[in-house]
Structure formats: C-alpha cells, structure tokens
C-alpha cells in the first residue's frame, strides 16, 4: 500500500467539532506537524473531510 504524508497547514480554531476530532484522529496536533499513514479508504476519507486544513504528499 502507498504511504501518504499529511501536514497541517491551517488552524483548527473556529472549526466544527467533527473537523477538530478528525485532525486529532489523524494525529495532527498543530500547524506544521506532519504524520505518515497508509493510503487506506478510511484515512483517505478523513483527509477528504479536512482537505482545506491539510496538505498531502505521497511518500
């Protein structure tokens, strides 16, 4: 499976609670923080939900 690097580029302040929880579930805890995940349908759906707050790159 492919790996995806997800980096938070915008703040979660004044966002819906579900978006905040999605960022937390992805392991992102602040602007500039990055995590690597497998490109599973679950992870891709979570990224799609907060795509305006994160930047993704393939590893």
PQR file with spaces between the fields and no chain letter, atoms N, CA, C, O and H, PARSE charges and radii, in Angstrom:
ATOM       1  N    UNK     1       0.820   -1.193    0.000 -0.4000 1.5000
ATOM       2  CA   UNK     1       0.000    0.000    0.000 -0.0000 2.0000
ATOM       3  C    UNK     1       0.860    1.251    0.000  0.5500 1.7000
ATOM       4  O    UNK     1       1.960    1.260    0.553 -0.5500 1.4000
ATOM       5  N    UNK     2       0.362    2.289   -0.613 -0.4000 1.5000
ATOM       6  CA   UNK     2       1.083    3.555   -0.678 -0.0000 2.0000
ATOM       7  C    UNK     2       1.022    4.269    0.667  0.5500 1.7000
ATOM       8  O    UNK     2       0.090    4.087    1.450 -0.5500 1.4000
ATOM       9  H    UNK     2      -0.531    2.281   -1.062  0.4000 1.0000
ATOM      10  N    UNK     3       2.030    5.075    0.908 -0.4000 1.5000
ATOM      11  CA   UNK     3       2.075    5.882    2.128 -0.0000 2.0000
ATOM      12  C    UNK     3       1.774    7.325    1.754  0.5500 1.7000
ATOM      13  O    UNK     3       2.137    7.792    0.674 -0.5500 1.4000
ATOM      14  H    UNK     3       2.788    5.224    0.272  0.4000 1.0000
ATOM      15  N    UNK     4       1.105    8.021    2.663 -0.4000 1.5000
ATOM      16  CA   UNK     4       0.759    9.420    2.466 -0.0000 2.0000
ATOM      17  C    UNK     4       1.257   10.222    3.668  0.5500 1.7000
ATOM      18  O    UNK     4       1.041    9.843    4.819 -0.5500 1.4000
ATOM      19  H    UNK     4       0.810    7.642    3.540  0.4000 1.0000
ATOM      20  N    UNK     5       1.926   11.336    3.376 -0.4000 1.5000
ATOM      21  CA   UNK     5       2.359   12.249    4.428 -0.0000 2.0000
ATOM      22  C    UNK     5       1.349   13.380    4.494  0.5500 1.7000
ATOM      23  O    UNK     5       1.080   14.041    3.491 -0.5500 1.4000
ATOM      24  H    UNK     5       2.102   11.643    2.441  0.4000 1.0000
ATOM      25  N    UNK     6       0.791   13.602    5.674 -0.4000 1.5000
ATOM      26  CA   UNK     6      -0.236   14.621    5.881 -0.0000 2.0000
ATOM      27  C    UNK     6       0.338   15.694    6.801  0.5500 1.7000
ATOM      28  O    UNK     6       0.815   15.393    7.895 -0.5500 1.4000
ATOM      29  H    UNK     6       1.009   13.065    6.489  0.4000 1.0000
ATOM      30  N    UNK     7       0.288   16.951    6.349 -0.4000 1.5000
ATOM      31  CA   UNK     7       0.812   18.077    7.121 -0.0000 2.0000
ATOM      32  C    UNK     7      -0.304   19.079    7.351  0.5500 1.7000
ATOM      33  O    UNK     7      -1.006   19.463    6.416 -0.5500 1.4000
ATOM      34  H    UNK     7      -0.100   17.195    5.461  0.4000 1.0000
ATOM      35  N    UNK     8      -0.466   19.501    8.597 -0.4000 1.5000
ATOM      36  CA   UNK     8      -1.488   20.506    8.903 -0.0000 2.0000
ATOM      37  C    UNK     8      -0.948   21.880    8.523  0.5500 1.7000
ATOM      38  O    UNK     8       0.147   22.255    8.942 -0.5500 1.4000
ATOM      39  H    UNK     8       0.105   19.189    9.357  0.4000 1.0000
ATOM      40  N    UNK     9      -1.715   22.638    7.725 -0.4000 1.5000
ATOM      41  CA   UNK     9      -1.265   23.950    7.264 -0.0000 2.0000
ATOM      42  C    UNK     9      -2.159   25.090    7.756  0.5500 1.7000
ATOM      43  O    UNK     9      -1.774   26.254    7.651 -0.5500 1.4000
ATOM      44  H    UNK     9      -2.605   22.333    7.384  0.4000 1.0000
ATOM      45  N    UNK    10      -3.328   24.784    8.283 -0.4000 1.5000
ATOM      46  CA   UNK    10      -4.216   25.811    8.827 -0.0000 2.0000
ATOM      47  C    UNK    10      -4.678   25.395   10.221  0.5500 1.7000
ATOM      48  O    UNK    10      -4.660   24.216   10.576 -0.5500 1.4000
ATOM      49  H    UNK    10      -3.641   23.838    8.368  0.4000 1.0000
ATOM      50  N    UNK    11      -5.087   26.378   10.988 -0.4000 1.5000
ATOM      51  CA   UNK    11      -5.504   26.159   12.365 -0.0000 2.0000
ATOM      52  C    UNK    11      -6.877   25.493   12.446  0.5500 1.7000
ATOM      53  O    UNK    11      -7.703   25.621   11.542 -0.5500 1.4000
ATOM      54  H    UNK    11      -5.102   27.335   10.699  0.4000 1.0000
ATOM      55  N    UNK    12      -7.096   24.788   13.541 -0.4000 1.5000
ATOM      56  CA   UNK    12      -8.399   24.168   13.772 -0.0000 2.0000
ATOM      57  C    UNK    12      -9.305   25.043   14.642  0.5500 1.7000
ATOM      58  O    UNK    12     -10.416   24.641   14.986 -0.5500 1.4000
ATOM      59  H    UNK    12      -6.425   24.685   14.275  0.4000 1.0000
ATOM      60  N    UNK    13      -8.828   26.234   14.993 -0.4000 1.5000
ATOM      61  CA   UNK    13      -9.646   27.158   15.780 -0.0000 2.0000
ATOM      62  C    UNK    13     -10.823   27.628   14.926  0.5500 1.7000
ATOM      63  O    UNK    13     -10.665   27.898   13.735 -0.5500 1.4000
ATOM      64  H    UNK    13      -7.925   26.560   14.714  0.4000 1.0000
ATOM      65  N    UNK    14     -11.977   27.721   15.526 -0.4000 1.5000
ATOM      66  CA   UNK    14     -13.237   28.127   14.867 -0.0000 2.0000
ATOM      67  C    UNK    14     -13.661   27.150   13.782  0.5500 1.7000
ATOM      68  O    UNK    14     -14.296   27.552   12.806 -0.5500 1.4000
ATOM      69  H    UNK    14     -12.106   27.501   16.493  0.4000 1.0000
ATOM      70  N    UNK    15     -13.324   25.882   13.934 -0.4000 1.5000
ATOM      71  CA   UNK    15     -13.782   24.839   13.017 -0.0000 2.0000
ATOM      72  C    UNK    15     -14.812   23.994   13.732  0.5500 1.7000
ATOM      73  O    UNK    15     -14.912   24.013   14.959 -0.5500 1.4000
ATOM      74  H    UNK    15     -12.809   25.556   14.726  0.4000 1.0000
ATOM      75  N    UNK    16     -15.577   23.252   12.948 -0.4000 1.5000
ATOM      76  CA   UNK    16     -16.582   22.374   13.543 -0.0000 2.0000
ATOM      77  C    UNK    16     -15.895   21.313   14.402  0.5500 1.7000
ATOM      78  O    UNK    16     -14.761   20.918   14.133 -0.5500 1.4000
ATOM      79  H    UNK    16     -15.495   23.237   11.952  0.4000 1.0000
ATOM      80  N    UNK    17     -16.596   20.864   15.431 -0.4000 1.5000
ATOM      81  CA   UNK    17     -16.028   19.882   16.362 -0.0000 2.0000
ATOM      82  C    UNK    17     -15.630   18.595   15.632  0.5500 1.7000
ATOM      83  O    UNK    17     -14.627   17.974   15.984 -0.5500 1.4000
ATOM      84  H    UNK    17     -17.517   21.185   15.649  0.4000 1.0000
ATOM      85  N    UNK    18     -16.402   18.191   14.627 -0.4000 1.5000
ATOM      86  CA   UNK    18     -16.078   16.963   13.898 -0.0000 2.0000
ATOM      87  C    UNK    18     -14.762   17.109   13.138  0.5500 1.7000
ATOM      88  O    UNK    18     -14.011   16.141   13.017 -0.5500 1.4000
ATOM      89  H    UNK    18     -17.217   18.695   14.342  0.4000 1.0000
ATOM      90  N    UNK    19     -14.473   18.300   12.628 -0.4000 1.5000
ATOM      91  CA   UNK    19     -13.203   18.517   11.934 -0.0000 2.0000
ATOM      92  C    UNK    19     -12.039   18.512   12.912  0.5500 1.7000
ATOM      93  O    UNK    19     -10.969   17.994   12.592 -0.5500 1.4000
ATOM      94  H    UNK    19     -15.083   19.087   12.727  0.4000 1.0000
ATOM      95  N    UNK    20     -12.228   19.072   14.084 -0.4000 1.5000
ATOM      96  CA   UNK    20     -11.186   19.050   15.114 -0.0000 2.0000
ATOM      97  C    UNK    20     -10.871   17.614   15.518  0.5500 1.7000
ATOM      98  O    UNK    20      -9.707   17.242   15.667 -0.5500 1.4000
ATOM      99  H    UNK    20     -13.097   19.492   14.343  0.4000 1.0000
ATOM     100  N    UNK    21     -11.915   16.815   15.692 -0.4000 1.5000
ATOM     101  CA   UNK    21     -11.713   15.419   16.090 -0.0000 2.0000
ATOM     102  C    UNK    21     -11.057   14.606   14.985  0.5500 1.7000
ATOM     103  O    UNK    21     -10.278   13.693   15.259 -0.5500 1.4000
ATOM     104  H    UNK    21     -12.860   17.117   15.571  0.4000 1.0000
ATOM     105  N    UNK    22     -11.370   14.937   13.735 -0.4000 1.5000
ATOM     106  CA   UNK    22     -10.749   14.250   12.608 -0.0000 2.0000
ATOM     107  C    UNK    22      -9.252   14.545   12.568  0.5500 1.7000
ATOM     108  O    UNK    22      -8.447   13.638   12.358 -0.5500 1.4000
ATOM     109  H    UNK    22     -12.003   15.678   13.512  0.4000 1.0000
ATOM     110  N    UNK    23      -8.875   15.810   12.769 -0.4000 1.5000
ATOM     111  CA   UNK    23      -7.448   16.155   12.812 -0.0000 2.0000
ATOM     112  C    UNK    23      -6.750   15.414   13.953  0.5500 1.7000
ATOM     113  O    UNK    23      -5.639   14.911   13.786 -0.5500 1.4000
ATOM     114  H    UNK    23      -9.529   16.547   12.940  0.4000 1.0000
ATOM     115  N    UNK    24      -7.401   15.351   15.096 -0.4000 1.5000
ATOM     116  CA   UNK    24      -6.823   14.648   16.242 -0.0000 2.0000
ATOM     117  C    UNK    24      -6.680   13.156   15.953  0.5500 1.7000
ATOM     118  O    UNK    24      -5.681   12.541   16.327 -0.5500 1.4000
ATOM     119  H    UNK    24      -8.304   15.760   15.231  0.4000 1.0000
ATOM     120  N    UNK    25      -7.672   12.579   15.293 -0.4000 1.5000
ATOM     121  CA   UNK    25      -7.618   11.157   14.957 -0.0000 2.0000
ATOM     122  C    UNK    25      -6.514   10.865   13.945  0.5500 1.7000
ATOM     123  O    UNK    25      -5.935    9.778   13.951 -0.5500 1.4000
ATOM     124  H    UNK    25      -8.484   13.079   14.989  0.4000 1.0000
ATOM     125  N    UNK    26      -6.224   11.830   13.080 -0.4000 1.5000
ATOM     126  CA   UNK    26      -5.120   11.666   12.141 -0.0000 2.0000
ATOM     127  C    UNK    26      -3.768   11.812   12.830  0.5500 1.7000
ATOM     128  O    UNK    26      -2.743   11.432   12.264 -0.5500 1.4000
ATOM     129  H    UNK    26      -6.694   12.713   13.076  0.4000 1.0000
ATOM     130  N    UNK    27      -3.752   12.352   14.034 -0.4000 1.5000
ATOM     131  CA   UNK    27      -2.509   12.520   14.770 -0.0000 2.0000
ATOM     132  C    UNK    27      -1.900   13.895   14.606  0.5500 1.7000
ATOM     133  O    UNK    27      -0.734   14.103   14.945 -0.5500 1.4000
ATOM     134  H    UNK    27      -4.585   12.661   14.495  0.4000 1.0000
ATOM     135  N    UNK    28      -2.677   14.842   14.088 -0.4000 1.5000
ATOM     136  CA   UNK    28      -2.180   16.200   13.879 -0.0000 2.0000
ATOM     137  C    UNK    28      -2.558   17.061   15.069  0.5500 1.7000
ATOM     138  O    UNK    28      -3.725   17.120   15.456 -0.5500 1.4000
ATOM     139  H    UNK    28      -3.623   14.673   13.813  0.4000 1.0000
ATOM     140  N    UNK    29      -1.572   17.730   15.647 -0.4000 1.5000
ATOM     141  CA   UNK    29      -1.812   18.490   16.862 -0.0000 2.0000
ATOM     142  C    UNK    29      -1.439   19.963   16.740  0.5500 1.7000
ATOM     143  O    UNK    29      -1.429   20.676   17.743 -0.5500 1.4000
ATOM     144  H    UNK    29      -0.624   17.682   15.333  0.4000 1.0000
ATOM     145  N    UNK    30      -1.131   20.434   15.533 -0.4000 1.5000
ATOM     146  CA   UNK    30      -0.814   21.848   15.368 -0.0000 2.0000
ATOM     147  C    UNK    30      -0.307   22.135   13.973  0.5500 1.7000
ATOM     148  O    UNK    30       0.015   21.226   13.208 -0.5500 1.4000
ATOM     149  H    UNK    30      -1.139   19.854   14.718  0.4000 1.0000
ATOM     150  N    UNK    31      -0.243   23.413   13.657 -0.4000 1.5000
ATOM     151  CA   UNK    31       0.218   23.833   12.342 -0.0000 2.0000
ATOM     152  C    UNK    31       1.680   23.433   12.169  0.5500 1.7000
ATOM     153  O    UNK    31       2.507   23.645   13.056 -0.5500 1.4000
ATOM     154  H    UNK    31      -0.504   24.152   14.278  0.4000 1.0000
ATOM     155  N    UNK    32       1.978   22.858   11.022 -0.4000 1.5000
ATOM     156  CA   UNK    32       3.345   22.438   10.724 -0.0000 2.0000
ATOM     157  C    UNK    32       3.664   21.009   11.123  0.5500 1.7000
ATOM     158  O    UNK    32       4.707   20.481   10.736 -0.5500 1.4000
ATOM     159  H    UNK    32       1.307   22.686   10.301  0.4000 1.0000
ATOM     160  N    UNK    33       2.797   20.381   11.880 -0.4000 1.5000
ATOM     161  CA   UNK    33       3.016   18.989   12.293 -0.0000 2.0000
ATOM     162  C    UNK    33       2.672   18.065   11.135  0.5500 1.7000
ATOM     163  O    UNK    33       1.749   18.333   10.367 -0.5500 1.4000
ATOM     164  H    UNK    33       1.950   20.810   12.194  0.4000 1.0000
ATOM     165  N    UNK    34       3.420   16.977   11.015 -0.4000 1.5000
ATOM     166  CA   UNK    34       3.206   16.039    9.905 -0.0000 2.0000
ATOM     167  C    UNK    34       3.182   14.610   10.437  0.5500 1.7000
ATOM     168  O    UNK    34       3.878   14.281   11.398 -0.5500 1.4000
ATOM     169  H    UNK    34       4.170   16.758   11.639  0.4000 1.0000
ATOM     170  N    UNK    35       2.379   13.771    9.803 -0.4000 1.5000
ATOM     171  CA   UNK    35       2.302   12.354   10.123 -0.0000 2.0000
ATOM     172  C    UNK    35       2.259   11.567    8.827  0.5500 1.7000
ATOM     173  O    UNK    35       1.896   12.100    7.778 -0.5500 1.4000
ATOM     174  H    UNK    35       1.815   14.038    9.022  0.4000 1.0000
ATOM     175  N    UNK    36       2.629   10.298    8.902 -0.4000 1.5000
ATOM     176  CA   UNK    36       2.595    9.419    7.740 -0.0000 2.0000
ATOM     177  C    UNK    36       1.598    8.301    8.007  0.5500 1.7000
ATOM     178  O    UNK    36       1.605    7.695    9.078 -0.5500 1.4000
ATOM     179  H    UNK    36       2.924    9.865    9.754  0.4000 1.0000
ATOM     180  N    UNK    37       0.739    8.030    7.027 -0.4000 1.5000
ATOM     181  CA   UNK    37      -0.277    6.987    7.141 -0.0000 2.0000
ATOM     182  C    UNK    37      -0.278    6.133    5.880  0.5500 1.7000
ATOM     183  O    UNK    37       0.200    6.553    4.826 -0.5500 1.4000
ATOM     184  H    UNK    37       0.733    8.523    6.157  0.4000 1.0000
ATOM     185  N    UNK    38      -0.821    4.931    6.007 -0.4000 1.5000
ATOM     186  CA   UNK    38      -1.096    4.103    4.834 -0.0000 2.0000
ATOM     187  C    UNK    38      -2.293    4.707    4.103  0.5500 1.7000
ATOM     188  O    UNK    38      -3.166    5.304    4.732 -0.5500 1.4000
ATOM     189  H    UNK    38      -1.210    4.590    6.863  0.4000 1.0000
ATOM     190  N    UNK    39      -2.336    4.556    2.789 -0.4000 1.5000
ATOM     191  CA   UNK    39      -3.420    5.140    1.987 -0.0000 2.0000
ATOM     192  C    UNK    39      -4.612    4.186    1.934  0.5500 1.7000
ATOM     193  O    UNK    39      -4.939    3.644    0.879 -0.5500 1.4000
ATOM     194  H    UNK    39      -1.626    4.071    2.279  0.4000 1.0000
ATOM     195  N    UNK    40      -5.252    3.989    3.081 -0.4000 1.5000
ATOM     196  CA   UNK    40      -6.441    3.147    3.152 -0.0000 2.0000
ATOM     197  C    UNK    40      -7.684    4.006    2.896  0.5500 1.7000
ATOM     198  O    UNK    40      -7.624    5.228    3.032 -0.5500 1.4000
ATOM     199  H    UNK    40      -4.986    4.429    3.938  0.4000 1.0000
ATOM     200  N    UNK    41      -8.791    3.390    2.533 -0.4000 1.5000
ATOM     201  CA   UNK    41     -10.025    4.164    2.313 -0.0000 2.0000
ATOM     202  C    UNK    41     -10.445    4.976    3.544  0.5500 1.7000
ATOM     203  O    UNK    41     -10.967    6.081    3.401 -0.5500 1.4000
ATOM     204  H    UNK    41      -8.840    2.397    2.422  0.4000 1.0000
ATOM     205  N    UNK    42     -10.224    4.443    4.743 -0.4000 1.5000
ATOM     206  CA   UNK    42     -10.587    5.168    5.960 -0.0000 2.0000
ATOM     207  C    UNK    42      -9.782    6.454    6.096  0.5500 1.7000
ATOM     208  O    UNK    42     -10.344    7.518    6.357 -0.5500 1.4000
ATOM     209  H    UNK    42      -9.800    3.545    4.859  0.4000 1.0000
ATOM     210  N    UNK    43      -8.486    6.357    5.922 -0.4000 1.5000
ATOM     211  CA   UNK    43      -7.606    7.517    6.051 -0.0000 2.0000
ATOM     212  C    UNK    43      -7.891    8.533    4.941  0.5500 1.7000
ATOM     213  O    UNK    43      -7.918    9.737    5.196 -0.5500 1.4000
ATOM     214  H    UNK    43      -8.030    5.492    5.710  0.4000 1.0000
ATOM     215  N    UNK    44      -8.102    8.055    3.720 -0.4000 1.5000
ATOM     216  CA   UNK    44      -8.394    8.966    2.609 -0.0000 2.0000
ATOM     217  C    UNK    44      -9.696    9.719    2.834  0.5500 1.7000
ATOM     218  O    UNK    44      -9.800   10.890    2.468 -0.5500 1.4000
ATOM     219  H    UNK    44      -8.081    7.077    3.514  0.4000 1.0000
ATOM     220  N    UNK    45     -10.687    9.072    3.429 -0.4000 1.5000
ATOM     221  CA   UNK    45     -11.944    9.741    3.751 -0.0000 2.0000
ATOM     222  C    UNK    45     -11.762   10.804    4.820  0.5500 1.7000
ATOM     223  O    UNK    45     -12.371   11.871    4.749 -0.5500 1.4000
ATOM     224  H    UNK    45     -10.603    8.121    3.726  0.4000 1.0000
ATOM     225  N    UNK    46     -10.929   10.518    5.806 -0.4000 1.5000
ATOM     226  CA   UNK    46     -10.651   11.502    6.852 -0.0000 2.0000
ATOM     227  C    UNK    46      -9.923   12.707    6.269  0.5500 1.7000
ATOM     228  O    UNK    46     -10.216   13.848    6.628 -0.5500 1.4000
ATOM     229  H    UNK    46     -10.434    9.650    5.864  0.4000 1.0000
ATOM     230  N    UNK    47      -8.978   12.458    5.374 -0.4000 1.5000
ATOM     231  CA   UNK    47      -8.241   13.545    4.740 -0.0000 2.0000
ATOM     232  C    UNK    47      -9.184   14.387    3.890  0.5500 1.7000
ATOM     233  O    UNK    47      -9.085   15.614    3.886 -0.5500 1.4000
ATOM     234  H    UNK    47      -8.739   11.531    5.082  0.4000 1.0000
ATOM     235  N    UNK    48     -10.088   13.748    3.179 -0.4000 1.5000
ATOM     236  CA   UNK    48     -11.042   14.473    2.343 -0.0000 2.0000
ATOM     237  C    UNK    48     -11.925   15.390    3.179  0.5500 1.7000
ATOM     238  O    UNK    48     -12.329   16.456    2.717 -0.5500 1.4000
ATOM     239  H    UNK    48     -10.168   12.751    3.182  0.4000 1.0000
ATOM     240  N    UNK    49     -12.224   14.982    4.401 -0.4000 1.5000
ATOM     241  CA   UNK    49     -13.085   15.781    5.275 -0.0000 2.0000
ATOM     242  C    UNK    49     -12.404   17.073    5.732  0.5500 1.7000
ATOM     243  O    UNK    49     -13.074   18.080    5.965 -0.5500 1.4000
ATOM     244  H    UNK    49     -11.895   14.115    4.777  0.4000 1.0000
ATOM     245  N    UNK    50     -11.086   17.046    5.858 -0.4000 1.5000
ATOM     246  CA   UNK    50     -10.344   18.230    6.331 -0.0000 2.0000
ATOM     247  C    UNK    50      -9.314   18.692    5.306  0.5500 1.7000
ATOM     248  O    UNK    50      -8.275   19.242    5.673 -0.5500 1.4000
ATOM     249  H    UNK    50     -10.542   16.229    5.669  0.4000 1.0000
ATOM     250  N    UNK    51      -9.599   18.470    4.014 -0.4000 1.5000
ATOM     251  CA   UNK    51      -8.612   18.785    2.981 -0.0000 2.0000
ATOM     252  C    UNK    51      -8.276   20.260    2.889  0.5500 1.7000
ATOM     253  O    UNK    51      -7.223   20.618    2.361 -0.5500 1.4000
ATOM     254  H    UNK    51     -10.443   18.024    3.716  0.4000 1.0000
ATOM     255  N    UNK    52      -9.154   21.131    3.397 -0.4000 1.5000
ATOM     256  CA   UNK    52      -8.883   22.568    3.390 -0.0000 2.0000
ATOM     257  C    UNK    52      -7.932   22.974    4.510  0.5500 1.7000
ATOM     258  O    UNK    52      -7.474   24.116    4.544 -0.5500 1.4000
ATOM     259  H    UNK    52     -10.008   20.840    3.827  0.4000 1.0000
ATOM     260  N    UNK    53      -7.629   22.056    5.426 -0.4000 1.5000
ATOM     261  CA   UNK    53      -6.742   22.357    6.552 -0.0000 2.0000
ATOM     262  C    UNK    53      -5.389   21.650    6.435  0.5500 1.7000
ATOM     263  O    UNK    53      -4.472   21.954    7.198 -0.5500 1.4000
ATOM     264  H    UNK    53      -8.001   21.128    5.399  0.4000 1.0000
ATOM     265  N    UNK    54      -5.252   20.725    5.505 -0.4000 1.5000
ATOM     266  CA   UNK    54      -4.034   19.927    5.424 -0.0000 2.0000
ATOM     267  C    UNK    54      -3.456   19.924    4.003  0.5500 1.7000
ATOM     268  O    UNK    54      -4.120   20.289    3.033 -0.5500 1.4000
ATOM     269  H    UNK    54      -5.997   20.478    4.885  0.4000 1.0000
ATOM     270  N    UNK    55      -2.193   19.498    3.926 -0.4000 1.5000
ATOM     271  CA   UNK    55      -1.523   19.302    2.642 -0.0000 2.0000
ATOM     272  C    UNK    55      -1.045   17.858    2.625  0.5500 1.7000
ATOM     273  O    UNK    55      -0.499   17.378    3.619 -0.5500 1.4000
ATOM     274  H    UNK    55      -1.654   19.201    4.714  0.4000 1.0000
ATOM     275  N    UNK    56      -1.241   17.159    1.513 -0.4000 1.5000
ATOM     276  CA   UNK    56      -0.826   15.764    1.426 -0.0000 2.0000
ATOM     277  C    UNK    56       0.212   15.574    0.336  0.5500 1.7000
ATOM     278  O    UNK    56       0.186   16.248   -0.694 -0.5500 1.4000
ATOM     279  H    UNK    56      -1.685   17.549    0.706  0.4000 1.0000
ATOM     280  N    UNK    57       1.132   14.640    0.583 -0.4000 1.5000
ATOM     281  CA   UNK    57       2.126   14.255   -0.405 -0.0000 2.0000
ATOM     282  C    UNK    57       2.342   12.751   -0.301  0.5500 1.7000
ATOM     283  O    UNK    57       2.234   12.179    0.783 -0.5500 1.4000
ATOM     284  H    UNK    57       1.153   14.093    1.420  0.4000 1.0000
ATOM     285  N    UNK    58       2.644   12.117   -1.419 -0.4000 1.5000
ATOM     286  CA   UNK    58       2.948   10.685   -1.399 -0.0000 2.0000
ATOM     287  C    UNK    58       4.395   10.497   -0.985  0.5500 1.7000
ATOM     288  O    UNK    58       5.278   11.270   -1.356 -0.5500 1.4000
ATOM     289  H    UNK    58       2.731   12.582   -2.300  0.4000 1.0000
ATOM     290  N    UNK    59       4.610    9.453   -0.209 -0.4000 1.5000
ATOM     291  CA   UNK    59       5.963    9.166    0.273 -0.0000 2.0000
ATOM     292  C    UNK    59       6.519    7.985   -0.478  0.5500 1.7000
ATOM     293  O    UNK    59       7.651    7.572   -0.228 -0.5500 1.4000
ATOM     294  H    UNK    59       3.893    8.825    0.092  0.4000 1.0000
